[in-house]
């Protein structure tokens, strides 16, 4: 297997290679600026080279075979099928598509059969709901392989206990999902059940699908871009139109920290949940539980690190005055959809999570210092510099600032593509891997809405860096080499 720490996928010929070198990789190499644009514009010269992709966005070849098997058995000539790990997930897909039917299929899987003309809409539910069938599960089914359910159950229990110890919460309040977005979507369903007919607020610039889930479900969302502005929250409370507030710590890609204490003080007297996603900073570094009512995390990222398994968690905070209600509501969501073999892999990957984060924190700090002092860099975003007092209020005693940062070279229209193409690091979507991973984030995540991003002060040439376990001196030298091309 290719060692991506010492031999990164950074050149044109690496396009489409799995990151990591695994049949179950969750990222894919897109090494050049023009290849990123080609991917976003669905250029076959780019997309046909992909051996994998982020599983909610790109249908893994093994999962595609599973879908084709379901369609061959269940669909008529003008229909196709998507396969989900639960009936409830398939029903959500059917509702999203607006036409079709569901069929029990292959044990505890459920197929959503839809007209081919509605496939793109159905696939959007696969992406936003996050309740995916993993490539490992599809492979085992198609190969007729036996699996160790007992080992999977023990792994799920161990993961829950590990997350409970890290977060200071009860293991029974840790709910596991097949992706971080599945956990987020479950949180959204919970809060909109509690406050039907009311909108949510997305506080601060969010991960793209976090906003889309709120736009597509419930009664919609109000986006508050300014992390210093609580007036929209106050108005929504006063007018009785608020179901919940969502935010991320730290925000992606600007690495800002919302005023959780201020938000909580407004929301808790009114019985309105605050939902916080701590994926970017990680539970090792920050403690959001005194203020959050529900906490979601993509375990695909730092907790796993290896980049070869998808998973997510939803944890009910014991500090919440809504604890009993939220605990009951969380129990109504399916909590057994993280497949047994994925759980076994995740449990193994996460055993050294605290030690890895300590090393990544130190490397992230060193990279931040180097970039901030370099004359060719116009701007750096890092939790240490963006709303630092708020981050410090959440930082755990042993915690640091994480491994994610963003930066912009001077004269970025000309220099950013040149720098990116010459940068000798792995380049592709996702974050939180043990190998350094970089991307032009806004191009990858917000390509159809770049003018909207720029209206909020974000430059489309912004580069995002997720540092891995490489020595900081190695990463700094790779930065220096690429900057030498400017």
Secondary structure, 3 states (H helix, E strand, C coil): CCCCCCCCCCCHHHCCCEECCCCCCCEECCCCHHHHHHHHCCCHHHHCCCCCCCCCCCCCHHHHHHHHHHHHHHCCCCEEEEEECCHHHHHHHHHHHCCCEEEEECCCEEEEEEEHHHHHHHHHHHHHHCCCCCHHHHHHHHHCCCCCHHHHHHHHHHHHHHHHHHHCCCHHHEEEECCHHHHHHHHHHHHHHHCCCCEEEEECCCCHHHHHHHHHCCCCEEEECCCCCCHHHHHHHHCCCEEEEEEECCCCCCCCCCCHHHHHHHHHHHCCEEEEECCCCCCCCECCCCCCCEEEEECCCCCCCCCCCCCEEEEECCCCCCHHHHHHHHHCCCCCCCCHHHHHHHHHHHHHHHHHHHHHHHHHHHHHHHHHHCCCEEEEECCCCCCHHHHHHHECCCCCCCCEEEEEECCHHHHHHHHHHHCCCEECCCCCCCCCEEECHHHHHHHHHHHHHHHCCCCCCCEEEECCCCCHHHHHHHHHHHHCCC
